[in-house]
Amino acid sequence: MDHIRAVNLGGWLVLEHWMRPTLFEGINGYDETQFSLQAKDLKKQLDDHRETFIDESDFKWIKDHGLNCVRLPYPYWLFGDIEPYYGCVNKLDQIMDWAKKYDLKVLLDLHTAQGCQNGFDNGGQLGIMTWHTKTENIEHTLQILEKVALRYKDHPALWGMEILNEPHWTLEISLIEKFYNEAYVRLRKILKPSTELVFHDAFRAMVWKDFLKDKEKVILDLHLYQSFDEKFRQNDLVYNVKFPLEGYEEKFKEISTYARCIIGEWSLGLDPKVIDHLDKFNQDLGLRALADTQLLAFEKVYGWVFWNYKIENQDSGWNFKRLVERGILPHDYR
């Protein structure tokens, strides 16, 4: 593809409390591990969630609005053989077929790893980060990637595989590079030469030149949010709107000299104090402007993937479908 314009299908096969809080009612916890341990009827509750949160009509909606790809987070327990989790590989099969039907490409994104690679809720175990402490955890992750590659290598919807979502910024780069390199070697033996391999930058975008420059069909994934860093939280809406046009330019130019780059996650989420003092009319004006400046900036790289296609909160800056329907984000991406 010439350029990626896509959405994440997060909160679907990997649960996060904030994305669908009603599903977690009665659960003392915020991640899929706690949900799996405490759910009254795990299989039924997850089957219902997987059937209703996103369905085939959403793939048609995505296609009709001119997007060309989806990034699909999936868990390491997808094959259903790891306690206490309930697998989802049959659902993943169906998702791949829906993507084919609507001529959408798929970036399969391994979002969790045994031991947890970041301690985030999106890693499956909030507050736990032991993935890097045991070689068997890393080997297990590599084996999951191989199994997924073998299953989908010939599927026409497969565009790429992301090796691991958001390894923590405190993990040694040398450890991550060793893991990434082994994944590259193993997956290249399985996948078609045209299939892309995507590496998250581990929140350190500028350290990958030597690692990436001699590899084929590889992409660096940056996640650029304006809701967590203090410089965005402490400044006003005008600063936040202007930043994408000024703050990323040099970084993107340098990365482009040795690799293609995608913004695999971004949103219109802002710290509430940046925008809550404004009336709704001015909030919407500000969000439209923030959407435009981010899109303008991210069109300069190989592509972008909004987080997320939908969440339960209808009026959130993280809900792509609703933002399009509200006129905050464009309606057509062709």
C-alpha positions, 0 to 999 in steps of 0.5 A: 500500500502507498499509505496507511490510513487506519484504525485500531480495533482495541478493547476487543480481543484484549480487554481494557477497563477504561474502554468498556467499563460496563463489562467490568462491573463486579470485577475488582481490577482493570485488565483481562487477567483480573477479568478472567479470574473473577468473571462469573461466566467467563466464556459467555461474557467474552463471547457476548462481548466479542460478538457485539462490541465490533461486528461485520457491519463495522468493517463495512463502515471502515471501508465505506469511510475510505480507510484501508487497514486495521491494526488488530491487537491480540493476546498471547493466550489466543489459542485457548491453552493458557489458564485462566484465559479464554482463547479467541483464535476462532474469532480472529479467523472470522475477523481476517475473513471480514477484512478480506470481504471488505478489502481491508488489510490487517496489521496483526499486533501482539499486544500482550506477552507472558510475564507482561512487557510493560505493566500496563492494562493493555499488556494484560496484567496491570502492575506486573512486568516480568517478561524480560526477566525469564528467557522462557517468557521471551521464547514463549513470545517468539513461539506465539508469533511463529504460530500466528505467522504459520496460521495466517501467512497465506491469508490475503488480508494479512498486511503485516505483523507487529512483533510486540506492543509497547515494550516498556521504556525502562527495558534495555534496548539491547534486550529488545533488539535481540528479541526483535532480531530473533523474531525478524529471522524466524518470521522471515522464514515463514511469511511471504516476502511482501509481508511487513514486520513492524517494530514498536520503538519502545518509546525511544524513537531515535535509537533504531537506525543501526538495527533497521537500516539493513532489514527488508520490509520493516517499519518503525511504529511510534505512539504519539499521544498528547494526553500524558506528557507534562508539556501537553498537560501544562499548556493550553489548547493552542499549544496542543493544536500547534505542536504536531506541525512543529514538534515532530518534523525533525524526528520524522525527517531523520527516521525517514532516512533509514526506515518507513514509519507509522504512527500506530497509535494517536488520538484526540484525547487531551488532559481535561484541564486543557479543554474542560473550561471551554463551552462545547462549541469551542471544545469542538472547534479545538478538537477539529483543529487538533485532528487536522494538525495531527493528520497533516503531520502524520501524512508525512510518514508512511501512515497512521492508525487512530486509537481507537475505532470505538470505546464505550464513552460516546463523546470521548476524544478516543472514539474514532467512529463517533468523532467522524459522526460528530464532524470532528474527524473527516468523513472520507479518507480516500 
